[in-house]
Amino acid sequence: MIQQNLSTKLANYIMRYATQHYLHLKKNKRTKLPLPNPQKVKSKNYLLYIHIPFCATLCTYCSFNRFLFQEEKARIYFMNLRKEMQMVKDLGYDFSAVYVGGGTTSILPDELCKTLDLAKALFNIQEVSCESDPNHLQRETLEQFKGRIDRLSVGVQTFDDGILRKIGRYEKFGGGEVTRQKLESALGILPILNVDLIFNFPNQTQEMLARDLKIIQELKPNQLTTYPLMSSPSVKSILKRSIGEVDLQNEARLYAQILDTLSSDFIPLSSWAFSYKGSEIFDEYVVNNDEYVGIGSGSFSFLDGTLYVNTFSLKNYAQKIQNGQMGVERERKYSKKSQLQYRLMVELFGGEANKERFKMLYGADLEKDLLKEVTFLRLSGNIVKKGTSYYPTQKGKYLFLSMMKEFYIGMDCVREESRAMLQEEDM
């Protein structure tokens, strides 16, 4: 049985302290992102992240940068987004993969198609992964994405009508059976369909989760991602008032149930991502790409050890682009040690930390430069060594899922801090 044991609690405490300490960014005077490192440009596998911050309605538990959809404002935004993309090209960056997040990325399918077409014209794009929701699974829309989107990730969260009503998604997307039918109709149109589920909603039982997983086993999507419920402190307080408090011991039980239920049909790709019978897959961009460029309001970039954040203000973003500037507004530089600790967590979350890979990509000796971290993880039974690699144990999979959750909560706090500065005119 997986539990919230002492090592998990300690690691989460350290992670929470680190995110609170290290995720405070300072205003900068940059007009553009830095040029790509000439020593890395040939060997570095950069990823392009595109943020679309518009939704028809706003979910209470979402901390991402998003605004209520207004068509004219959104079309101007897409136009500015493409201008910023051209600026990235002019700096000398190239990308093999694109990840489009939101918001609701397909809120204007024609604009999304124009944006992806430009990305493929400017860069050596081989893979495009895009988020979506159940309301944008119409065949007509998906047909437009053929040849443009390789992996569509659909935020389902749960098929349970009771939970859907409590979190305000039933009215927005319909009940679980409606969503199941939409997914069934969408399968096979694009190369890869991923279903996102959230587990450990307050008062969610093992029986409720079992019904969700049974539907997944019947649908057989190419990929399944199972996130534990995570939210910034203020969103957490809203959820507590509306649907109850999260139970971390229940989170551990439900995660063990997920691993056990999926073991016969789905192959783990990371602590929370699974592939149906090993079908081709694109993993989360943070696992495979240690550096990425973000464009759009509220996007993040990580380059040469520095985290950059674009302005969250739609007004400020438009002004910057019209003045020939990129959206970048704040930044934070990290030490080599901090970067190595982060990469160790991310790669173990992804299933393997390899000594040779660490040496090649980061110029580091995994066992010497991270001696304390590796020793703690081995002695606590969270990782095992095989050859030149370290792998998470069953217990370790939950540890790294839990640590990644804390990291994302920390990033949500950055978003929350940024959004708190917005005035009515910024939206």
N, C-alpha and C positions, 0 to 999 in steps of 0.2 A: 504493500500500500504506500503510495506517495503521500508524504505529509509536509506541512510547513515546519520542517525541523530546524535545529539550531543553526546549521550551516546556511540554510536558505534565508533565515531571518537575519543573520549577520551579513550575508552578501547583499541582501536588500537594503539593510541599514547603510552599508558602505555606498551602495549605488545611489541611494536617496541623498546622502550627504554630498556625494560627488556632483550630482546633477544640480543640487541647490547652490553648490559652491562655484561650479565651472560654467553654468549656463546663464551667466549674466553678461550681456554683450554691451559694448560701448558704441556710441554714435561715431561714424567715420565721415571723412570728407571725400571719399572716393566717388568718382563719377562712373567708374566701370570696374568690373572684376579684374584681377591681375592677369597678365599673360600666362599661358601655360608654361610650365617649367620645361625649358628646352632639353634638359637631361632626361626628362621623363616622357616627353611627348610621344616618342615612338613605342615605348614599352607600356605606357599607362593606358588602362582601359577605362576612360572616362564614361560617365553616364549623363544624359541630359534629362533633367526633371522639369516638367511643365505643369504649372498650377492654374487650375480653372476655378475661381472662387465664387461660383454662383449656384444657388439652389432655389427650387420653387417654394419650398418651406424649409425651416431650419430645425434640425433635430437637437433636443436639449442636451444629449450626452456628447455631442461633437465639439471638439476644441479647435478644429482646423479653421483656417481663415476662409470665411464664407459670408456671402451677402445675399439678400433676397434678389431674385432674378428680375432684371428690367432689360428688355431686349436691346434697346438702343445703347444703353450703357455697356451691355455685354459685347455687342458687336464692335464698339470702339475699343474695348479691352482686348479682344482677339487681334485686332489690327495692330495695337501697340505691342502685344505679345510677339507677333511675327517680326516687328521691328527690333525688339530686343534679341530675338533669335539671330537676326542678321548681324547684330553687334557682336554676339558670341562667336559667330563664324569669322568676323573680321579680326578678332583677337587671335585666331589661329587654332581654336579648339576643333576637335573632331570627335564623333561619338559612334559607337556601334549599337547602342541601345537607347531607347527613350522610354520613360515612365511618365504617364499623364495621371495626375491626381487632382482631387477637389475637396470640397464642392462636388458638383455634378458635372463631370467632364463632357458628357454628351448633351448638355442643355441646349446647344445649337449644333446639331450634327454637321451642317454644311460648313460652319466655321472651324469645327474640329478637323474636318477633312482637309480644308485649306491649310491649316497649321501643320498637320502631319505630312501633307504633300511637300510643303516647304522644307520641313526637317529632312525628308528623304532626298530633296534636291540639293540641300546644302551639305549634308553629312553622309558618312558611310553607314547608314542605319541598316542593321540586320534584324533587330527585334523591337517591336513596339508593344508595350504593356499598358493597359488603360483601365481605370476604375469606372464602374457604372452602378446603376441601381435597377431594381425590378421594373420601374416604369419606363425604362429605355431599352427593353428587350424585344421591341417590335421587329418583325422580319425585315420590313422596309428599311429601318434604321440600320440593322446589322448588315444588310446587303451593301449599304454604302461603305461599311468599314472593311469589306473584303479587300485584301491586298494592302490594307493600311494598318490594321490592328491584328497582332498575332495572338495576344492573350488578353481576354476581357475578364476582369475581376468584378463580380457582382456582390454588392453589400446586402446580403440577405439578413444576417444577424441571428434570426431564429424563425422557425415555422410555427411557433406557439402563439396562438391568437391572444391568449391572456397577457403574455409579455408584450406582444406587439401593441396592444391597446394601452398598456401602462406607459410605454415609451413614445407613444404618439406616432407609430409607424402604420398602424392598422388603417387609419383614415387616409394616410398618404400613399400607401402601396397596396392595400388590400390584405386579406388574411393569408395564412400560411399555404392553404390549398391553391389560392390564386397565384401566389409566387411560384409554387411547385410546378404548376402548369406552364407558366412563362418560361421557367428554366428548361423544362422538357422540350418546349418548342424551339428554344435557342440553341440547344446542343447540336453540334456538327456544322453550324453555319460558319463560325470562325475556328481557326486551328485549335485554340485552347480556351476553355471556359473554366474559370475558377469561381468557387463559391466561398464567400466569407461568412463564417459563423462566429458569434460571440457567445462565450459561456461564462457562467457564474454571475448571471443577473441575480439581484436580491431575490431570495425565495425560490430560485430555480432548483428543482429536484433532479435526481438521477433519472427518474422516469421521464421527465420533460426532455432532458438532454437525449435520452435513448430514442425518443420519437424523432427528434431532429436528425440524429445520426442514421436512423433507419431510412428516412427519406433520402439522405445523401447516398446511402448504399444502393437504393433502388434507382436513383437518377444516374449514378456513376459519372459525375463530372470529371474532366481531366485532372482538376486539382481542387483541393479543399484547404482553406486556411482557417484555423480555429484560434481566435484571439481571446484571452481572458478580458473581461470587462475592465477598461482602464480609462481614467479621466483625471483632469486637473483637479486640485482641491475645491475650487468653486463649483465646478460641474458635479463633483462628488457630493457636495452638500445639497445641490438641487435634486440629484437622484435619490439621496437619502430621504428627502422630504416627500418625493413623489412615489417611489416604489420600494424603499427600504435600504438597509445597509448591507454591504458586501461582506461575505464570510470567507476569509482566506483559507480556512480548513476545508470548506466546501469546494473552493477553487482547486485545491490539490486533489480531492476525491474525484471531481469531475474530469480533471486532466488525466488521471489514471484511467478513468472510464473511456475517454477518447482514445488513448493509446491502445487499450485492450480491444475495443470495438473495431477499430480500423485496421488492426494488425493483419487480418487475412486478405484484405482487398487493396489497401493503400500503403504506399512506401513513404516513410518519412523523408522529407527534404530539409527540414529544419525542426526546431522544437515545436513549431506550430503550423508548419506547412506539410501537406501530403499530396502524393501523386497517385492517381488510380492506376494500379498495376504497372507502374513505371513509365507512364506515358510522358512524352517530351514536355519539358517544363521550363519556365523562366522563374528563377527565385526572386525573393525580395531584393531590391537594388542595394540595400545597405550591406548585404552579405557578400555579394559578388563584386561590388564596386566600392573601393575605399575612398575614391574621390568622385565628386559629381558637381555639375553646374545646374543651378536652379534658376528658372526664369518665371516671371509673373509675380503679382502681388502676394506677399507672404511666403515666398519660396525660400529654400535654404540651399547653400552651396558649401561644399567642404573641399578646400584646395590647399595643398602644402601645409597641412596642420592648422589651418585657419577656417573657422566657421563663419560664413557670411549670411546675413538675413536681409531679404528685400523688404522694402516698405510695405506695410499692411494697408496703407491708405490708397484707395483707388484714385483719388484726386491727385495725390502726390506722385503715384506711379505714372499716371498719364502725363503729368508735367515733366517728370524726369525724362521719359521717352521722347516727348516732343522737343526737349532741349538737347537731344542727342546723347543722353546719359542712360545708363542701365539702372535697374531698380534698387541696387544694393544700398543699404542704409546703416547697418550695424555689423560688428565683427568681434571675434574673440580668437586669439592665438593660443594653441595648446602645446605643452611640452612634448618631447619625444616619448617620455615615459607614459604620459596620459594617453597618447595615441596608441601605443603598444598595448596598454591595458584594455582600451576600447576594442582594438582588433582581436585580442584574445577572446573577449566575451562574445563578439559577433561571430567569429569563426567557430567557436564551440557551440554557439546557438545554431549555426549552420551545419553542425555535425562533425567537424574535424578541424583541428589546428595542427598544421604540418610544419615541422622545423625548417625544412628546406624552403618552403613557400615564404615563411617569415624572413628567412635570410635573403631571399631573392627580392621580395617586394619592399621590405622595411629595413634591410641591412641590420637585422637584429638576431641575436642568439636567444631563441625562445626560452631555453632552460637556464640561461645565465641572467639575461636582462629582466626576466619575469620569474626569478627563482621563488620568491615568497608566494606569488599568486599560484604558480603551478604546484608548489608543495602543499599549500592549503587545499587546493582542489583535489589533489591525489589522496591526501590523508583523510579528507572528509568523505571520500568515496564518490566524488562527483565526476571524476574523469579516470580513464585508464589509458595506458600507453601501449601501442602496438606498432613496432617498427619505429619510424621517425615521426609518427603522428600521435596525437592525443584525441580521444573520443569521449563524448559524454556518456555516462551510465544512464540507466532509466531514471535514477534519482537526479542525476545531473541535468537531464533534459528539462525537468521541471525547474531546477535552479536557474538555468539560462533563459528559459521562458520568463521566469519571474523577474530576472535582472533586466531583460529586454523590455518588459512591461514598465519597470521603473524608469528606464531610459526614455521611453516614449512619453511617460507622464511628465518627465522633466522637460522634454521638447514642447509638450502641451502647455507647460507653464510659461515657456518663452512666448508662445503664440498668445496666451492669455494676457501676458504683460504687454505685448505689442498692441493687442486689440483694445486694451484698457485705455490707451492713449488716443484712440480715434474719436473724432467729433462727428456730428451729424453730416457735416459737409464732406467728410472723408469717405463716406459710404455711397 
